[in-house]
Amino acid sequence: MGIENQLSWVSTNENACIDRLVEWLRIPSISTDPAYKDQCRTAANWANDQLNSLGLESKVVETQIGRAHV
């Protein structure tokens, strides 16, 4: 699919794309607050499912809060 076709698809499906984004943003996922750990996982799984449904390859990777990784 060329860029013109992609831009046309986005234009045609703009409202559905915005609705999908708003659905994702409604998940209260504040990654710096451990109280939102489950919601962060929910948001990550939601994004992963959306990307996979579009034919992209993605996965959720767990992180550890409060630990520095080098």
N, C-alpha and C positions, 0 to 999 in steps of 0.2 A: 504494500500500500504506500503510495507516494505521499509527500507532505501535503499536497493539495487535497487529496482524499482524506487524510487525517484531520486537517483543519475543517473540512466540510462536515465530517462526522461529529467533531466537537461542537460545531455550530448547530447542527441538527439536534444533538443530544445535550445541549447546554443545561437545560433545566434538570434533567436526570443526573447529570454530573454534579451540579450544585447540591441537589437533594442528597446524593450519596456522601458528599463532603460534610454536609451539615449533620447527617446521621453519625458519622465518625466523630465529629467535634462534640457531639452531645455526650460522649462517653467521658466521665470525669476522671481523666488520667493525668495526674500531676506526678511526673516521674521522680521529682526530688523529695516527695513526701511518702514515706513507707506506708502510710495509711491507705494510699491509693494503689498499692501493689497489684491487687486483683483486677482493678479497673484498667491499669496499664497493660496487664496481660490480655484483658478483653479487647482493648483497642488494638494491640499488636496482632491478635488473632483475627480481628475484623479486617485490618489492612491486608494481612497475609491471604485471607480468603478472597478478598476483592482482587488482589493481584493475580492469584492463581486462577480465578474465574475468567480473567482476561487473557489467559494463556501465558502469563509470565511465570517464571520460576522464582519462588521466594520461600523463606522459612523464618520462623520466630527463633531468636537466639536469646536464651536467658542470660541475665547479667547479675552481678552481686552488688547490692547497694552498700555504699560506704567503703568499698575496697578499690584501691587504685590498681590498675593493670598497666603494665609496661610492655 
